[in-house]
Amino acid sequence: MKLIGSKQEQEFRKELAASNIIMAQGDKEKAILKELRNTFGDMKTAYILNWTPEQCEDIFTILIDLDKIAKVEISRINHCEAPIIETYNFKEFQKGLSKIFQIKLAVAIYLAKKDHQNG
């Protein structure tokens, strides 16, 4: 998807820039980062595409580097419980996404590419 600099893209850019787990300092983000590194090894970027707060857990959909998608489930009740991580084929993940989510994903990929070029 080609980015055109729309207001929606600019809003996503600001939101995603703040969601890069690599740069985050909170305990929840650090726990997610630790598990992601155990699963994926060294990463340059990890942008949260979506966060769904459930009654007993938080579910995060995360773009890892340029081509991996992870769904991370973290217990809200037992903080000692290891997060559950599911990985998705990038091409399969893209199928059936709403237009707005496709734009968000394209912005996240753009930011990740910039991070990879600068790092």
VMD Tcl script that builds the backbone (N, CA, C; Angstrom):
set m [mol new atoms 357]
animate dup $m
set s [atomselect $m all]
$s set {name element resname resid chain x y z} {
  {N N MET 1 A 0.841 -1.177 0.000}
  {CA C MET 1 A 0.000 0.000 0.000}
  {C C MET 1 A 0.887 1.242 0.000}
  {N N LYS 2 A 0.546 2.191 -0.841}
  {CA C LYS 2 A 1.330 3.421 -0.968}
  {C C LYS 2 A 0.782 4.471 -0.001}
  {N N LEU 3 A 1.686 5.062 0.772}
  {CA C LEU 3 A 1.288 6.110 1.714}
  {C C LEU 3 A 1.221 7.446 0.986}
  {N N ILE 4 A 0.231 8.284 1.376}
  {CA C ILE 4 A 0.028 9.560 0.691}
  {C C ILE 4 A 0.149 10.760 1.623}
  {N N GLY 5 A 0.458 10.534 2.899}
  {CA C GLY 5 A 0.618 11.634 3.845}
  {C C GLY 5 A -0.697 12.175 4.380}
  {N N SER 6 A -1.734 11.354 4.398}
  {CA C SER 6 A -3.049 11.793 4.867}
  {C C SER 6 A -3.033 12.068 6.371}
  {N N LYS 7 A -4.072 12.738 6.828}
  {CA C LYS 7 A -4.199 13.029 8.259}
  {C C LYS 7 A -4.245 11.724 9.062}
  {N N GLN 8 A -4.960 10.726 8.543}
  {CA C GLN 8 A -5.043 9.425 9.212}
  {C C GLN 8 A -3.655 8.807 9.352}
  {N N GLU 9 A -2.857 8.866 8.313}
  {CA C GLU 9 A -1.501 8.325 8.356}
  {C C GLU 9 A -0.657 9.062 9.392}
  {N N GLN 10 A -0.801 10.370 9.453}
  {CA C GLN 10 A -0.048 11.159 10.424}
  {C C GLN 10 A -0.440 10.786 11.852}
  {N N GLU 11 A -1.720 10.556 12.083}
  {CA C GLU 11 A -2.176 10.131 13.417}
  {C C GLU 11 A -1.606 8.764 13.766}
  {N N PHE 12 A -1.642 7.839 12.796}
  {CA C PHE 12 A -1.067 6.511 13.029}
  {C C PHE 12 A 0.428 6.612 13.293}
  {N N ARG 13 A 1.118 7.469 12.550}
  {CA C ARG 13 A 2.568 7.624 12.725}
  {C C ARG 13 A 2.886 8.045 14.160}
  {N N LYS 14 A 2.125 9.004 14.680}
  {CA C LYS 14 A 2.353 9.486 16.041}
  {C C LYS 14 A 2.043 8.375 17.068}
  {N N GLU 15 A 0.929 7.698 16.865}
  {CA C GLU 15 A 0.532 6.608 17.769}
  {C C GLU 15 A 1.554 5.471 17.750}
  {N N LEU 16 A 1.969 5.069 16.567}
  {CA C LEU 16 A 2.911 3.952 16.439}
  {C C LEU 16 A 4.299 4.308 16.962}
  {N N ALA 17 A 4.738 5.531 16.727}
  {CA C ALA 17 A 6.050 5.947 17.222}
  {C C ALA 17 A 6.110 5.815 18.739}
  {N N ALA 18 A 4.997 6.075 19.401}
  {CA C ALA 18 A 4.942 5.951 20.860}
  {C C ALA 18 A 4.779 4.500 21.311}
  {N N SER 19 A 4.464 3.606 20.371}
  {CA C SER 19 A 4.187 2.218 20.750}
  {C C SER 19 A 5.354 1.264 20.508}
  {N N ASN 20 A 6.513 1.766 20.098}
  {CA C ASN 20 A 7.651 0.887 19.835}
  {C C ASN 20 A 8.146 0.314 21.163}
  {N N ILE 21 A 7.899 -0.955 21.373}
  {CA C ILE 21 A 8.233 -1.605 22.644}
  {C C ILE 21 A 9.731 -1.563 22.924}
  {N N ILE 22 A 10.538 -1.520 21.894}
  {CA C ILE 22 A 11.988 -1.469 22.072}
  {C C ILE 22 A 12.369 -0.246 22.911}
  {N N MET 23 A 11.628 0.849 22.743}
  {CA C MET 23 A 11.931 2.103 23.432}
  {C C MET 23 A 11.153 2.264 24.748}
  {N N ALA 24 A 10.170 1.417 24.999}
  {CA C ALA 24 A 9.274 1.582 26.153}
  {C C ALA 24 A 9.975 1.258 27.472}
  {N N GLN 25 A 9.471 1.856 28.541}
  {CA C GLN 25 A 10.083 1.685 29.851}
  {C C GLN 25 A 9.177 1.000 30.883}
  {N N GLY 26 A 7.890 0.820 30.569}
  {CA C GLY 26 A 6.960 0.236 31.534}
  {C C GLY 26 A 7.219 -1.237 31.784}
  {N N ASP 27 A 6.771 -1.736 32.934}
  {CA C ASP 27 A 6.978 -3.139 33.296}
  {C C ASP 27 A 6.304 -4.096 32.312}
  {N N LYS 28 A 5.084 -3.760 31.889}
  {CA C LYS 28 A 4.364 -4.632 30.957}
  {C C LYS 28 A 5.119 -4.707 29.631}
  {N N GLU 29 A 5.585 -3.561 29.145}
  {CA C GLU 29 A 6.326 -3.528 27.891}
  {C C GLU 29 A 7.639 -4.296 28.001}
  {N N LYS 30 A 8.313 -4.162 29.130}
  {CA C LYS 30 A 9.568 -4.891 29.334}
  {C C LYS 30 A 9.330 -6.399 29.351}
  {N N ALA 31 A 8.214 -6.822 29.956}
  {CA C ALA 31 A 7.875 -8.255 29.990}
  {C C ALA 31 A 7.588 -8.757 28.575}
  {N N ILE 32 A 6.864 -7.955 27.805}
  {CA C ILE 32 A 6.580 -8.345 26.416}
  {C C ILE 32 A 7.887 -8.424 25.627}
  {N N LEU 33 A 8.726 -7.419 25.767}
  {CA C LEU 33 A 9.991 -7.376 25.037}
  {C C LEU 33 A 10.862 -8.590 25.362}
  {N N LYS 34 A 10.920 -8.953 26.632}
  {CA C LYS 34 A 11.723 -10.113 27.032}
  {C C LYS 34 A 11.232 -11.372 26.322}
  {N N GLU 35 A 9.922 -11.576 26.315}
  {CA C GLU 35 A 9.368 -12.771 25.661}
  {C C GLU 35 A 9.547 -12.721 24.148}
  {N N LEU 36 A 9.405 -11.536 23.557}
  {CA C LEU 36 A 9.612 -11.410 22.115}
  {C C LEU 36 A 11.053 -11.727 21.741}
  {N N ARG 37 A 11.994 -11.267 22.557}
  {CA C ARG 37 A 13.415 -11.568 22.274}
  {C C ARG 37 A 13.694 -13.058 22.426}
  {N N ASN 38 A 13.035 -13.711 23.388}
  {CA C ASN 38 A 13.185 -15.161 23.537}
  {C C ASN 38 A 12.677 -15.881 22.293}
  {N N THR 39 A 11.631 -15.350 21.698}
  {CA C THR 39 A 11.015 -15.986 20.535}
  {C C THR 39 A 11.708 -15.611 19.232}
  {N N PHE 40 A 12.015 -14.318 19.053}
  {CA C PHE 40 A 12.512 -13.825 17.766}
  {C C PHE 40 A 13.990 -13.460 17.759}
  {N N GLY 41 A 14.658 -13.509 18.901}
  {CA C GLY 41 A 16.054 -13.091 18.962}
  {C C GLY 41 A 16.162 -11.581 18.983}
  {N N ASP 42 A 17.265 -11.074 18.481}
  {CA C ASP 42 A 17.482 -9.630 18.488}
  {C C ASP 42 A 16.542 -8.953 17.495}
  {N N MET 43 A 15.922 -7.857 17.929}
  {CA C MET 43 A 14.985 -7.120 17.085}
  {C C MET 43 A 15.354 -5.647 17.102}
  {N N LYS 44 A 15.090 -4.965 16.000}
  {CA C LYS 44 A 15.300 -3.514 15.957}
  {C C LYS 44 A 14.018 -2.770 16.291}
  {N N THR 45 A 12.874 -3.339 15.884}
  {CA C THR 45 A 11.595 -2.675 16.126}
  {C C THR 45 A 10.530 -3.668 16.554}
  {N N ALA 46 A 9.568 -3.169 17.298}
  {CA C ALA 46 A 8.393 -3.946 17.706}
  {C C ALA 46 A 7.270 -2.938 17.963}
  {N N TYR 47 A 6.480 -2.682 16.932}
  {CA C TYR 47 A 5.397 -1.701 17.023}
  {C C TYR 47 A 4.070 -2.376 17.358}
  {N N ILE 48 A 3.390 -1.845 18.358}
  {CA C ILE 48 A 2.072 -2.365 18.725}
  {C C ILE 48 A 1.061 -1.850 17.708}
  {N N LEU 49 A 0.464 -2.777 16.970}
  {CA C LEU 49 A -0.550 -2.429 15.985}
  {C C LEU 49 A -1.933 -2.344 16.625}
  {N N ASN 50 A -2.153 -3.188 17.613}
  {CA C ASN 50 A -3.466 -3.236 18.249}
  {C C ASN 50 A -3.322 -3.740 19.675}
  {N N TRP 51 A -4.163 -3.214 20.550}
  {CA C TRP 51 A -4.203 -3.661 21.945}
  {C C TRP 51 A -5.664 -3.888 22.291}
  {N N THR 52 A -5.965 -5.100 22.764}
  {CA C THR 52 A -7.318 -5.441 23.165}
  {C C THR 52 A -7.302 -5.815 24.638}
  {N N PRO 53 A -7.850 -4.957 25.492}
  {CA C PRO 53 A -7.941 -5.313 26.910}
  {C C PRO 53 A -9.138 -6.238 27.128}
  {N N GLU 54 A -8.868 -7.410 27.634}
  {CA C GLU 54 A -9.919 -8.369 27.963}
  {C C GLU 54 A -10.072 -8.400 29.477}
  {N N GLN 55 A -11.014 -9.187 29.963}
  {CA C GLN 55 A -11.251 -9.242 31.404}
  {C C GLN 55 A -10.055 -9.801 32.168}
  {N N CYS 56 A -9.450 -10.864 31.637}
  {CA C CYS 56 A -8.354 -11.524 32.360}
  {C C CYS 56 A -6.983 -11.314 31.717}
  {N N GLU 57 A -6.952 -10.776 30.508}
  {CA C GLU 57 A -5.669 -10.600 29.832}
  {C C GLU 57 A -5.712 -9.404 28.893}
  {N N ASP 58 A -4.525 -8.961 28.521}
  {CA C ASP 58 A -4.356 -7.956 27.482}
  {C C ASP 58 A -3.797 -8.680 26.268}
  {N N ILE 59 A -4.330 -8.359 25.090}
  {CA C ILE 59 A -3.867 -8.989 23.862}
  {C C ILE 59 A -3.298 -7.903 22.959}
  {N N PHE 60 A -2.041 -8.089 22.567}
  {CA C PHE 60 A -1.343 -7.138 21.719}
  {C C PHE 60 A -1.026 -7.789 20.379}
  {N N THR 61 A -1.237 -7.053 19.297}
  {CA C THR 61 A -0.798 -7.471 17.974}
  {C C THR 61 A 0.384 -6.574 17.628}
  {N N ILE 62 A 1.521 -7.188 17.320}
  {CA C ILE 62 A 2.775 -6.444 17.204}
  {C C ILE 62 A 3.482 -6.771 15.893}
  {N N LEU 63 A 3.948 -5.718 15.203}
  {CA C LEU 63 A 4.810 -5.886 14.037}
  {C C LEU 63 A 6.239 -5.987 14.539}
  {N N ILE 64 A 6.895 -7.107 14.258}
  {CA C ILE 64 A 8.282 -7.330 14.657}
  {C C ILE 64 A 9.159 -7.085 13.432}
  {N N ASP 65 A 10.102 -6.147 13.572}
  {CA C ASP 65 A 10.970 -5.753 12.471}
  {C C ASP 65 A 10.111 -5.433 11.241}
  {N N LEU 66 A 10.409 -6.010 10.094}
  {CA C LEU 66 A 9.689 -5.638 8.873}
  {C C LEU 66 A 8.695 -6.688 8.388}
  {N N ASP 67 A 8.761 -7.897 8.947}
  {CA C ASP 67 A 8.029 -8.978 8.289}
  {C C ASP 67 A 7.408 -10.029 9.204}
  {N N LYS 68 A 7.330 -9.748 10.480}
  {CA C LYS 68 A 6.754 -10.743 11.387}
  {C C LYS 68 A 5.612 -10.107 12.182}
  {N N ILE 69 A 4.596 -10.895 12.422}
  {CA C ILE 69 A 3.470 -10.455 13.242}
  {C C ILE 69 A 3.363 -11.400 14.432}
  {N N ALA 70 A 3.238 -10.822 15.618}
  {CA C ALA 70 A 3.067 -11.622 16.825}
  {C C ALA 70 A 1.820 -11.154 17.563}
  {N N LYS 71 A 1.087 -12.114 18.087}
  {CA C LYS 71 A -0.025 -11.801 18.960}
  {C C LYS 71 A 0.419 -12.244 20.353}
  {N N VAL 72 A 0.434 -11.305 21.293}
  {CA C VAL 72 A 0.938 -11.575 22.639}
  {C C VAL 72 A -0.201 -11.404 23.625}
  {N N GLU 73 A -0.397 -12.437 24.437}
  {CA C GLU 73 A -1.454 -12.428 25.450}
  {C C GLU 73 A -0.799 -12.401 26.827}
  {N N ILE 74 A -1.124 -11.358 27.596}
  {CA C ILE 74 A -0.534 -11.203 28.923}
  {C C ILE 74 A -1.639 -11.216 29.973}
  {N N SER 75 A -1.459 -12.027 30.986}
  {CA C SER 75 A -2.441 -12.123 32.068}
  {C C SER 75 A -2.519 -10.814 32.843}
  {N N ARG 76 A -3.733 -10.391 33.144}
  {CA C ARG 76 A -3.932 -9.209 33.992}
  {C C ARG 76 A -4.010 -9.624 35.458}
  {N N ILE 77 A -4.188 -10.914 35.701}
  {CA C ILE 77 A -4.379 -11.417 37.054}
  {C C ILE 77 A -3.074 -11.916 37.654}
  {N N ASN 78 A -2.364 -12.761 36.911}
  {CA C ASN 78 A -1.130 -13.361 37.396}
  {C C ASN 78 A 0.055 -12.772 36.624}
  {N N HIS 79 A 0.709 -11.783 37.198}
  {CA C HIS 79 A 1.814 -11.109 36.517}
  {C C HIS 79 A 3.062 -11.977 36.395}
  {N N CYS 80 A 3.107 -13.084 37.107}
  {CA C CYS 80 A 4.247 -14.001 37.015}
  {C C CYS 80 A 4.078 -14.989 35.859}
  {N N GLU 81 A 2.870 -15.085 35.338}
  {CA C GLU 81 A 2.578 -16.007 34.249}
  {C C GLU 81 A 3.242 -15.510 32.961}
  {N N ALA 82 A 3.931 -16.404 32.282}
  {CA C ALA 82 A 4.613 -16.024 31.037}
  {C C ALA 82 A 3.584 -15.684 29.960}
  {N N PRO 83 A 3.834 -14.635 29.193}
  {CA C PRO 83 A 2.927 -14.290 28.092}
  {C C PRO 83 A 2.861 -15.415 27.062}
  {N N ILE 84 A 1.715 -15.519 26.406}
  {CA C ILE 84 A 1.529 -16.481 25.322}
  {C C ILE 84 A 1.757 -15.735 24.015}
  {N N ILE 85 A 2.621 -16.286 23.163}
  {CA C ILE 85 A 2.941 -15.633 21.893}
  {C C ILE 85 A 2.563 -16.550 20.737}
  {N N GLU 86 A 1.780 -15.985 19.807}
  {CA C GLU 86 A 1.460 -16.673 18.560}
  {C C GLU 86 A 2.080 -15.858 17.431}
  {N N THR 87 A 2.683 -16.544 16.467}
  {CA C THR 87 A 3.263 -15.829 15.328}
  {C C THR 87 A 2.422 -16.108 14.090}
  {N N TYR 88 A 2.408 -15.132 13.197}
  {CA C TYR 88 A 1.593 -15.230 11.993}
  {C C TYR 88 A 2.440 -14.964 10.760}
  {N N ASN 89 A 2.125 -15.665 9.698}
  {CA C ASN 89 A 2.718 -15.410 8.404}
  {C C ASN 89 A 2.248 -14.029 7.963}
  {N N PHE 90 A 3.177 -13.175 7.588}
  {CA C PHE 90 A 2.863 -11.785 7.265}
  {C C PHE 90 A 1.829 -11.676 6.143}
  {N N LYS 91 A 2.028 -12.424 5.074}
  {CA C LYS 91 A 1.104 -12.371 3.921}
  {C C LYS 91 A -0.293 -12.835 4.319}
  {N N GLU 92 A -0.367 -13.906 5.106}
  {CA C GLU 92 A -1.667 -14.411 5.558}
  {C C GLU 92 A -2.346 -13.400 6.482}
  {N N PHE 93 A -1.567 -12.753 7.339}
  {CA C PHE 93 A -2.109 -11.764 8.275}
  {C C PHE 93 A -2.762 -10.601 7.526}
  {N N GLN 94 A -2.154 -10.196 6.413}
  {CA C GLN 94 A -2.656 -9.053 5.641}
  {C C GLN 94 A -4.015 -9.317 4.999}
  {N N LYS 95 A -4.297 -10.582 4.702}
  {CA C LYS 95 A -5.555 -10.913 4.034}
  {C C LYS 95 A -6.731 -10.578 4.938}
  {N N GLY 96 A -7.684 -9.901 4.380}
  {CA C GLY 96 A -8.921 -9.625 5.104}
  {C C GLY 96 A -8.860 -8.464 6.089}
  {N N LEU 97 A -7.727 -7.750 6.135}
  {CA C LEU 97 A -7.652 -6.595 7.033}
  {C C LEU 97 A -8.513 -5.460 6.483}
  {N N SER 98 A -9.088 -4.696 7.379}
  {CA C SER 98 A -9.847 -3.523 6.948}
  {C C SER 98 A -8.898 -2.536 6.280}
  {N N LYS 99 A -9.440 -1.657 5.481}
  {CA C LYS 99 A -8.633 -0.645 4.779}
  {C C LYS 99 A -7.862 0.208 5.791}
  {N N ILE 100 A -8.513 0.593 6.861}
  {CA C ILE 100 A -7.876 1.457 7.864}
  {C C ILE 100 A -6.724 0.720 8.552}
  {N N PHE 101 A -6.902 -0.583 8.827}
  {CA C PHE 101 A -5.831 -1.353 9.468}
  {C C PHE 101 A -4.684 -1.584 8.485}
  {N N GLN 102 A -5.006 -1.715 7.202}
  {CA C GLN 102 A -3.952 -1.832 6.186}
  {C C GLN 102 A -3.101 -0.567 6.157}
  {N N ILE 103 A -3.744 0.587 6.307}
  {CA C ILE 103 A -3.005 1.856 6.352}
  {C C ILE 103 A -2.108 1.883 7.583}
  {N N LYS 104 A -2.647 1.474 8.726}
  {CA C LYS 104 A -1.858 1.456 9.965}
  {C C LYS 104 A -0.658 0.533 9.815}
  {N N LEU 105 A -0.861 -0.631 9.224}
  {CA C LEU 105 A 0.235 -1.576 9.006}
  {C C LEU 105 A 1.282 -0.983 8.066}
  {N N ALA 106 A 0.841 -0.306 7.019}
  {CA C ALA 106 A 1.777 0.319 6.079}
  {C C ALA 106 A 2.603 1.404 6.764}
  {N N VAL 107 A 1.982 2.180 7.638}
  {CA C VAL 107 A 2.706 3.212 8.382}
  {C C VAL 107 A 3.723 2.554 9.316}
  {N N ALA 108 A 3.321 1.467 9.979}
  {CA C ALA 108 A 4.242 0.758 10.880}
  {C C ALA 108 A 5.444 0.212 10.107}
  {N N ILE 109 A 5.205 -0.326 8.930}
  {CA C ILE 109 A 6.304 -0.847 8.103}
  {C C ILE 109 A 7.221 0.298 7.681}
  {N N TYR 110 A 6.645 1.431 7.321}
  {CA C TYR 110 A 7.435 2.610 6.966}
  {C C TYR 110 A 8.351 3.014 8.126}
  {N N LEU 111 A 7.785 3.085 9.330}
  {CA C LEU 111 A 8.583 3.448 10.508}
  {C C LEU 111 A 9.671 2.410 10.782}
  {N N ALA 112 A 9.322 1.138 10.639}
  {CA C ALA 112 A 10.306 0.070 10.878}
  {C C ALA 112 A 11.450 0.151 9.867}
  {N N LYS 113 A 11.124 0.460 8.616}
  {CA C LYS 113 A 12.181 0.600 7.597}
  {C C LYS 113 A 13.115 1.751 7.958}
  {N N LYS 114 A 12.552 2.859 8.417}
  {CA C LYS 114 A 13.382 3.987 8.837}
  {C C LYS 114 A 14.290 3.589 9.992}
  {N N ASP 115 A 13.739 2.846 10.961}
  {CA C ASP 115 A 14.538 2.384 12.108}
  {C C ASP 115 A 15.687 1.485 11.649}
  {N N HIS 116 A 15.402 0.622 10.697}
  {CA C HIS 116 A 16.432 -0.304 10.198}
  {C C HIS 116 A 17.517 0.430 9.430}
  {N N GLN 117 A 17.157 1.476 8.723}
  {CA C GLN 117 A 18.138 2.256 7.975}
  {C C GLN 117 A 19.028 3.063 8.922}
  {N N ASN 118 A 18.423 3.555 10.001}
  {CA C ASN 118 A 19.164 4.385 10.955}
  {C C ASN 118 A 19.976 3.561 11.950}
  {N N GLY 119 A 19.587 2.295 12.117}
  {CA C GLY 119 A 20.236 1.477 13.136}
  {C C GLY 119 A 21.305 0.660 12.571}
}
mol reanalyze $m
mol bondsrecalc $m
mol representation Tube
mol addrep $m
